[in-house]
């Protein structure tokens, strides 16, 4: 059973939350508060939500170190290997088009959220997608736009919508 926590926030923050709710990013003030608490818990390493046993702060620090090392490893033109010409490759014609052939990067990102799972609640999927965007320094996607992505994946036969205890649950039908 979920715990209830009451909090007071400055009027400026409450107005901002109301704007985000009106713009469709969240269903209610409570939805915003729940998502915010989940994000802070992930940030500081809540064990069930952290990636590989690490907090998001650790993951971000690792990514920053990896990026700086990658920049240092880029070969200068003097060190680059010479280009060798090879015979042209003729692509084989596709015999059957897969449903994932028409998916964009956002659809693939949503499918990636199912990694290791078959089922996930809609709100949890949206919260995790928002968190992934934030880690990439991208603006969050309004929930109605996220629902359009889910609808496209459903129409392609990648996922299936159902309901459990009056909450929407999505099932991954096949790997991609």
C-alpha positions as CSV (number, residue, x, y, z in Angstrom):
1,X,0.0,0.0,0.0
2,X,1.4,3.4,-0.9
3,X,2.4,5.9,1.7
4,X,0.9,9.3,1.7
5,X,3.2,12.3,2.2
6,X,1.9,15.9,2.5
7,X,4.1,18.8,1.7
8,X,3.9,22.5,1.3
9,X,5.7,24.3,-1.6
10,X,6.1,28.0,-2.5
11,X,3.4,29.5,-4.7
12,X,5.8,29.9,-7.5
13,X,6.5,26.2,-7.6
14,X,2.8,25.3,-7.3
15,X,2.1,27.6,-10.3
16,X,4.9,25.9,-12.3
17,X,3.4,22.4,-11.4
18,X,0.0,23.6,-12.5
19,X,1.4,24.9,-15.8
20,X,3.1,21.5,-16.5
21,X,-0.1,19.7,-15.7
22,X,-2.1,22.0,-18.0
23,X,0.5,21.4,-20.8
24,X,0.0,17.7,-20.4
25,X,3.3,16.7,-18.9
26,X,1.5,15.3,-15.8
27,X,-2.0,14.3,-15.0
28,X,-2.2,16.1,-11.6
29,X,-0.1,17.7,-8.9
30,X,0.1,14.3,-7.2
31,X,1.4,12.8,-10.4
32,X,4.1,15.5,-10.6
33,X,5.1,14.9,-6.9
34,X,5.3,11.1,-7.4
35,X,7.5,11.5,-10.5
36,X,9.7,14.0,-8.7
37,X,10.2,11.7,-5.7
38,X,11.0,8.8,-8.0
39,X,13.6,10.9,-9.9
40,X,15.3,12.0,-6.7
41,X,15.2,8.5,-5.4
42,X,16.9,7.3,-8.6
43,X,19.3,10.1,-8.5
44,X,20.6,9.0,-5.1
45,X,20.5,5.3,-5.9
46,X,17.3,3.7,-4.8
47,X,18.3,0.1,-5.2
48,X,15.3,-1.1,-7.2
49,X,15.6,1.7,-9.8
50,X,19.3,2.3,-10.1
51,X,21.2,1.1,-13.2
52,X,23.6,-1.7,-12.4
53,X,23.6,-0.9,-8.7
54,X,24.7,2.7,-9.3
55,X,22.9,5.9,-8.5
56,X,22.2,8.2,-11.4
57,X,24.8,10.6,-10.1
58,X,27.4,7.8,-10.5
59,X,26.0,6.9,-14.0
60,X,26.2,10.6,-15.1
61,X,29.8,10.9,-13.7
62,X,30.8,7.7,-15.5
63,X,29.3,9.0,-18.7
64,X,31.2,12.3,-18.3
65,X,34.5,10.5,-17.8
66,X,33.7,8.2,-20.8
67,X,33.0,11.2,-23.0
68,X,36.2,13.0,-22.1
69,X,38.2,9.8,-22.7
70,X,36.5,9.3,-26.1
71,X,37.4,12.8,-27.1
72,X,41.1,12.2,-26.2
73,X,41.1,8.9,-28.2
74,X,40.0,10.5,-31.5
75,X,42.8,9.9,-34.1
76,X,44.3,12.9,-35.8
77,X,44.5,12.8,-39.6
78,X,48.1,11.9,-39.4
79,X,47.3,8.7,-37.3
80,X,44.3,7.6,-39.3
81,X,44.6,4.4,-41.3
82,X,44.7,4.6,-45.1
83,X,41.4,4.1,-46.9
84,X,41.3,0.9,-48.8
85,X,38.9,0.4,-51.7
86,X,36.7,-2.7,-51.6
87,X,34.2,-4.1,-54.0
88,X,30.8,-2.6,-53.8
89,X,28.2,-4.5,-51.8
90,X,24.9,-5.1,-53.4
91,X,22.1,-5.1,-50.8
92,X,19.8,-8.1,-50.7
93,X,16.1,-7.3,-51.3
94,X,13.9,-7.6,-48.2
95,X,11.4,-10.5,-48.5
96,X,9.2,-9.3,-45.7
97,X,9.0,-5.9,-44.1
98,X,9.1,-6.1,-40.3
99,X,6.9,-3.9,-38.2
100,X,9.9,-2.2,-36.6
101,X,11.1,-1.0,-40.0
102,X,9.0,2.1,-39.7
103,X,9.9,3.0,-36.2
104,X,11.8,6.2,-35.3
105,X,14.4,6.7,-32.6
106,X,11.8,7.6,-30.0
107,X,9.8,4.4,-30.6
108,X,13.0,2.4,-30.2
109,X,13.8,4.3,-27.0
110,X,10.4,3.3,-25.6
111,X,11.0,-0.3,-26.6
112,X,14.3,-0.2,-24.8
113,X,12.4,0.6,-21.6
114,X,11.1,-2.9,-21.6
115,X,14.7,-4.4,-21.4
116,X,14.4,-7.6,-19.3
117,X,10.6,-7.1,-18.8
118,X,7.4,-8.2,-20.5
119,X,5.0,-5.9,-18.7
120,X,5.1,-2.3,-17.4
121,X,2.6,0.2,-16.1
122,X,2.0,3.2,-18.4
123,X,2.9,5.8,-15.7
124,X,6.1,4.0,-14.9
125,X,7.0,3.9,-18.6
126,X,6.4,7.6,-19.0
127,X,8.4,8.4,-15.8
128,X,11.4,6.2,-17.0
129,X,11.2,7.7,-20.5
130,X,11.3,11.2,-19.0
131,X,14.2,10.3,-16.9
132,X,16.2,8.9,-19.9
133,X,15.5,12.2,-21.7
134,X,16.7,14.2,-18.7
135,X,19.9,12.2,-18.6
136,X,20.5,13.2,-22.2
137,X,19.8,16.8,-21.4
138,X,16.6,16.8,-23.6
139,X,13.3,18.3,-22.8
140,X,10.6,16.0,-21.4
141,X,7.9,14.8,-23.7
142,X,4.3,15.7,-22.8
143,X,2.4,12.6,-21.7
144,X,-0.1,12.9,-24.7
145,X,2.8,12.7,-27.1
146,X,4.3,9.8,-25.2
147,X,0.8,8.1,-25.5
148,X,0.9,8.6,-29.3
149,X,4.3,6.7,-29.4
150,X,2.7,3.9,-27.4
151,X,-0.3,3.8,-29.8
152,X,2.0,3.6,-32.8
153,X,3.9,0.7,-31.2
154,X,0.6,-1.0,-30.5
155,X,-0.6,-0.5,-34.1
156,X,2.7,-2.0,-35.3
157,X,2.2,-5.0,-33.1
158,X,5.2,-4.4,-30.9
159,X,3.2,-3.9,-27.6
160,X,-0.3,-4.6,-26.3
161,X,-2.4,-2.5,-24.0
162,X,-4.3,-4.1,-21.0
163,X,-5.6,-3.1,-17.6
164,X,-4.7,-4.2,-14.1
165,X,-6.4,-2.8,-11.0
166,X,-7.7,0.1,-13.1
167,X,-4.2,1.0,-14.3
168,X,-3.0,0.8,-17.8
169,X,-0.3,-1.9,-18.4
170,X,1.7,-2.4,-21.6
171,X,3.0,-5.8,-22.7
172,X,6.0,-6.3,-25.0
173,X,4.8,-8.8,-27.6
174,X,8.1,-9.6,-29.3
175,X,11.7,-8.5,-29.3
176,X,13.0,-6.2,-32.0
